Amino acid sequence: MKVYVHDKGIILVGKAWEVLQKLKEYHREHATVAEWVQKSAQK
């Protein structure tokens, strides 16, 4: 499972069940993908 975070978006690479699991994990921290990208860009 690989997660690439860019200024314009996020790329998740892995098997379908891994991607779904990772999205559920990140959903606990961020309500939307846009929020996730915005917070990642600030770092």
LOMARVO-170867 format. One record per atom (N, C-alpha, C): residue in three letters; x, y, z. Coordinates in steps of 0.05 Angstrom, whole numbers, padded with zeros to 5 digits, always signed. Layout:
<sites>
ALAXYZ ...
</sites>
This chain:
<sites>
MET+00017-00024+00000 MET+00000+00000+00000 MET+00018+00025+00000 LYS+00013+00042-00019 LYS+00028+00067-00021 LYS+00008+00090-00022 VAL+00015+00112-00009 VAL-00001+00136-00009 VAL+00017+00160-00017 TYR+00010+00172-00039 TYR+00024+00195-00050 TYR+00007+00220-00046 VAL+00017+00240-00031 VAL+00002+00264-00026 VAL+00016+00287-00042 HIS+00001+00299-00060 HIS+00010+00321-00076 HIS-00005+00347-00069 ASP+00003+00369-00080 ASP-00011+00394-00075 ASP-00039+00394-00086 LYS-00043+00379-00108 LYS-00069+00379-00122 LYS-00087+00355-00116 GLY-00076+00335-00101 GLY-00092+00312-00096 GLY-00077+00290-00082 ILE-00089+00266-00081 ILE-00077+00243-00067 ILE-00080+00219-00085 ILE-00059+00202-00085 ILE-00059+00178-00101 ILE-00056+00155-00081 LEU-00075+00136-00082 LEU-00073+00112-00066 LEU-00067+00088-00084 VAL-00046+00073-00078 VAL-00038+00050-00095 VAL-00039+00025-00078 GLY-00053+00005-00087 GLY-00055-00020-00072 GLY-00079-00036-00081 LYS-00083-00057-00067 LYS-00107-00074-00074 LYS-00132-00059-00064 ALA-00154-00066-00076 ALA-00179-00052-00070 ALA-00186-00052-00041 TRP-00183-00074-00027 TRP-00189-00075+00001 TRP-00170-00058+00018 GLU-00145-00056+00009 GLU-00125-00039+00023 GLU-00132-00010+00020 VAL-00140-00002-00004 VAL-00148+00026-00009 VAL-00173+00033+00008 LEU-00193+00016+00008 LEU-00217+00021+00024 LEU-00210+00024+00054 GLN-00193+00006+00064 GLN-00185+00007+00092 GLN-00170+00033+00098 LYS-00152+00041+00080 LYS-00137+00066+00085 LYS-00156+00090+00084 LEU-00175+00090+00065 LEU-00194+00112+00064 LEU-00211+00114+00090 LYS-00219+00092+00100 LYS-00234+00092+00126 LYS-00216+00102+00148 GLU-00191+00095+00148 GLU-00172+00104+00168 GLU-00169+00135+00167 TYR-00165+00145+00143 TYR-00161+00174+00140 TYR-00187+00190+00144 HIS-00210+00177+00140 HIS-00236+00190+00144 HIS-00239+00198+00173 ARG-00227+00184+00192 ARG-00228+00191+00220 ARG-00215+00218+00226 GLU-00195+00224+00210 GLU-00180+00249+00214 GLU-00190+00272+00197 HIS-00199+00266+00173 HIS-00207+00287+00154 HIS-00235+00280+00143 ALA-00252+00301+00142 ALA-00279+00297+00132 ALA-00280+00293+00102 THR-00263+00308+00087 THR-00263+00306+00058 THR-00234+00304+00048 VAL-00232+00295+00023 VAL-00205+00293+00010 VAL-00194+00321+00007 ALA-00210+00341+00001 ALA-00201+00369-00002 ALA-00188+00379+00024 GLU-00200+00372+00046 GLU-00190+00380+00072 GLU-00163+00366+00077 TRP-00161+00341+00070 TRP-00137+00325+00073 TRP-00114+00337+00057 VAL-00120+00344+00032 VAL-00099+00357+00015 VAL-00091+00384+00026 GLN-00110+00399+00035 GLN-00104+00426+00046 GLN-00086+00424+00071 LYS-00092+00406+00089 LYS-00076+00402+00113 LYS-00049+00391+00106 SER-00047+00374+00087 SER-00021+00363+00079 SER-00003+00384+00066 ALA-00016+00402+00051 ALA-00001+00423+00037 ALA+00011+00443+00057 GLN-00002+00447+00080 GLN+00007+00466+00100 GLN+00032+00456+00114 LYS+00037+00431+00114 LYS+00061+00419+00128 LYS+00086+00426+00115 
</sites>
